[in-house]
Amino acid sequence: MSEAYDAVVIGSGPNGLAAAVHLARAGRSVHVIEGHARIGGGTRTDELTLPGFFHDVCSAIHPMGVASPFLKTLPLEEFGLEWIHPEVPLAHPLDGGDAVVLHRSLDETADAFDASSAKMYRRVFAPLLGKFEETLTDLLAPPLRVPRDPLAVMRFGLRALPSTLASARAWFGDEKARALLAGNAAHAVVPLDRPLAPNAIGLMLMLAGHACGWPVAKGGSGRVSGALTAYLESLGGSIETGRRIARMEELPRAKAYLFDTSPSALAGIAGECLPASYRRRLLAFRHAPGIFKIDYALDGPVPWTAEECRGAGTVHLGGSLDEIVISEREVHRGIHPERPFVLAAQQSVCDESRAPAGKHTFWAYCHVPSGSTVDMSSAIERQIERFAPGFRDRILARHTMNCADYERYNPNLLGGDIVGGASDWRQLLARPVVAAHPHRTPDPAIFLCSASTPPGGGVHGMCGYRAAQEAMRGVLAKT
Ligand SMILES: Cc1cc2nc3c(=O)[nH]c(=O)nc-3n(C[C@H](O)[C@H](O)[C@H](O)COP(=O)(O)OP(=O)(O)OC[C@H]3O[C@@H](n4cnc5c(N)ncnc54)[C@H](O)[C@@H]3O)c2cc1C
């Protein structure tokens, strides 16, 4: 009997949808099965607080979406996706009413620092920016490959290798420049005194800011998955929601199965289709600490003391380099920081469709130990009030989610891990296991396509795209 589909994708996060789109574009029959009632995984938008306030439940800011070598090739604007760029990508307020800003322009960013830090900023970033596209394409490929531009990758690697703490102190005397690097590196959810991952992720985000900006999706991040879905359906692909898969036997017949799931879920679902030794390695995959998030409906804009923060899409609230280093270190030691590093987004400053006229949405989270159910609302609000006194008076409603809430919402977010697995240097290379073709498994029909594969977390679709390429080169090439 012939298979019903060429490929079945389990999970409709941005990676599952990217995999499905790539296969459907190649003329393959594809069916996506999503466990949640709605498609999208980490790209959904909901009225979480009050009617008329549209909040991004997970992802909000999309430097990697707009820069993604795969998403860039898709006609997603025709299917409802519009990127909106705030006045400035990122602001980072400091005590005393000052703020450091990541502008689109490298020079404008550097000019705010003292002369020697400005010179160093240009020396570090300008050569990397000149080769941004080439470097990004190489860095978003599986790690054990010969890069297309080895020199550019080597230049990036030399800057990324040391810890952020060491680099920030060696490169910059100016506290503002140090804080800017630290805030970006903290997206890695790895302590900033560890090598490679924090600096690599921080540098890449800053370069993306200079090269492409940090946009939001007009109407909400749900438009990213909405556009991918609409495009997929236009190519003949089909989608089914509200069906959580627990065993291979529940799946329709197909030549290839692509799992947009955690490694442990794949091990459980695939069972004896995969050798016990490989399943053990999947189960040994380590997850990152979790997050606690608050979505606010506000009566007006956030009353930032620093003018520069008012038009920024993203705001990093954590003060100095040293302060951010301590708070991220505490999280990894199982401590809930009193002064957490807070990542905040104010989508409604550039996207009026997010809230009723004159009102605003505000999205803020901090890192917490894995699985935490501690309410971090007060700690987060103290950090916001520190840089925006009077913030609390603007709150109309709030909606919170802790690690357990996130894991219930999406089984990929194990213990509240939002990056698909710890992204320290070992798991940047071994994602989910050390392999030349990490999206493949020992069963030629089964692939892993989630953020637990290279290149890791973020809305860029590259994990799904790479897994789909592997399926096309492998089991689907024969048919
Ligand atoms: C709070 C938060 C904030 C974030 N902020 C940003 C941001 O601003 N910018 C950014 O780029 N990234 C951000 N991210 C990260 C980004 O959302 C993820 O890296 C990305 O969504 C991963 O995509 P994915 O397709 O691998 O998995 P997911 O998006 O997690 O999707 C997996 C899907 O698979 C489904 N699924 C899992 N198991 C099964 C099963 N057994 N059967 C059926 N369906 C199943 C799930 O229900 C889910 O819909 C954030 C994430 C969170 C949670």
The ligand as a MOL file (V3000), in Angstrom:
LIG
                    3D

  0  0  0     0  0            999 V3000
M  V30 BEGIN CTAB
M  V30 COUNTS 53 58 0 0 0
M  V30 BEGIN ATOM
M  V30 1 C 7.8920 33.6270 26.2730 0
M  V30 2 C 8.7190 33.4500 25.0390 0
M  V30 3 C 9.3000 34.5560 24.4440 0
M  V30 4 C 10.0680 34.4110 23.2890 0
M  V30 5 N 10.5410 35.5400 22.6530 0
M  V30 6 C 11.1240 35.4200 21.4440 0
M  V30 7 C 11.3710 36.5690 20.6520 0
M  V30 8 O 11.0260 37.6900 21.0320 0
M  V30 9 N 11.9740 36.3880 19.4530 0
M  V30 10 C 12.3140 35.1470 18.9710 0
M  V30 11 O 12.8570 35.0360 17.8690 0
M  V30 12 N 12.0520 34.0340 19.6940 0
M  V30 13 C 11.4510 34.1350 20.8950 0
M  V30 14 N 11.0990 33.0170 21.6080 0
M  V30 15 C 11.5670 31.6990 21.1410 0
M  V30 16 C 10.7400 31.1500 19.9870 0
M  V30 17 O 9.3670 31.3370 20.2240 0
M  V30 18 C 11.0490 29.6610 19.8250 0
M  V30 19 O 12.4460 29.4750 19.7220 0
M  V30 20 C 10.3900 29.0940 18.5780 0
M  V30 21 O 8.9800 29.2470 18.6490 0
M  V30 22 C 10.7280 27.6210 18.4290 0
M  V30 23 O 10.0060 27.1280 17.3550 0
M  V30 24 P 9.7180 25.5740 17.1810 0
M  V30 25 O 8.9400 25.4230 15.9260 0
M  V30 26 O 10.9840 24.8310 17.3330 0
M  V30 27 O 8.8240 25.1420 18.4500 0
M  V30 28 P 7.5430 25.7760 19.1050 0
M  V30 29 O 7.3170 27.1410 18.6280 0
M  V30 30 O 7.6650 25.5300 20.5540 0
M  V30 31 O 6.3430 24.8840 18.5280 0
M  V30 32 C 6.2150 23.5130 18.7830 0
M  V30 33 C 4.7840 23.1180 18.4780 0
M  V30 34 O 4.7010 21.7010 18.4850 0
M  V30 35 C 3.5200 21.3120 19.1640 0
M  V30 36 N 3.7440 19.9610 19.7010 0
M  V30 37 C 4.7150 19.5710 20.5500 0
M  V30 38 N 4.5910 18.2660 20.8280 0
M  V30 39 C 3.5350 17.8150 20.0940 0
M  V30 40 C 2.9240 16.5250 19.9520 0
M  V30 41 N 3.3570 15.4430 20.6070 0
M  V30 42 N 1.8450 16.4180 19.1160 0
M  V30 43 C 1.3920 17.5100 18.4240 0
M  V30 44 N 1.9280 18.7340 18.5530 0
M  V30 45 C 2.9920 18.8810 19.3650 0
M  V30 46 C 3.3670 22.3510 20.2540 0
M  V30 47 O 2.0240 22.4140 20.7240 0
M  V30 48 C 3.8180 23.6130 19.5400 0
M  V30 49 O 2.7320 24.2650 18.9120 0
M  V30 50 C 10.3000 33.1240 22.7450 0
M  V30 51 C 9.7050 32.0020 23.3330 0
M  V30 52 C 8.9030 32.1560 24.4590 0
M  V30 53 C 8.2230 30.9550 25.0460 0
M  V30 END ATOM
M  V30 BEGIN BOND
M  V30 1 1 1 2
M  V30 2 1 2 3
M  V30 3 2 2 52
M  V30 4 2 3 4
M  V30 5 1 4 5
M  V30 6 1 4 50
M  V30 7 2 5 6
M  V30 8 1 6 7
M  V30 9 1 6 13
M  V30 10 2 7 8
M  V30 11 1 7 9
M  V30 12 1 9 10
M  V30 13 2 10 11
M  V30 14 1 10 12
M  V30 15 2 12 13
M  V30 16 1 13 14
M  V30 17 1 14 15
M  V30 18 1 14 50
M  V30 19 1 15 16
M  V30 20 1 16 17
M  V30 21 1 16 18
M  V30 22 1 18 19
M  V30 23 1 18 20
M  V30 24 1 20 21
M  V30 25 1 20 22
M  V30 26 1 22 23
M  V30 27 1 23 24
M  V30 28 2 24 25
M  V30 29 1 24 26
M  V30 30 1 24 27
M  V30 31 1 27 28
M  V30 32 2 28 29
M  V30 33 1 28 30
M  V30 34 1 28 31
M  V30 35 1 31 32
M  V30 36 1 32 33
M  V30 37 1 33 34
M  V30 38 1 33 48
M  V30 39 1 34 35
M  V30 40 1 35 36
M  V30 41 1 35 46
M  V30 42 1 36 37
M  V30 43 1 36 45
M  V30 44 2 37 38
M  V30 45 1 38 39
M  V30 46 1 39 40
M  V30 47 2 39 45
M  V30 48 1 40 41
M  V30 49 2 40 42
M  V30 50 1 42 43
M  V30 51 2 43 44
M  V30 52 1 44 45
M  V30 53 1 46 47
M  V30 54 1 46 48
M  V30 55 1 48 49
M  V30 56 2 50 51
M  V30 57 1 51 52
M  V30 58 1 52 53
M  V30 END BOND
M  V30 END CTAB
M  END
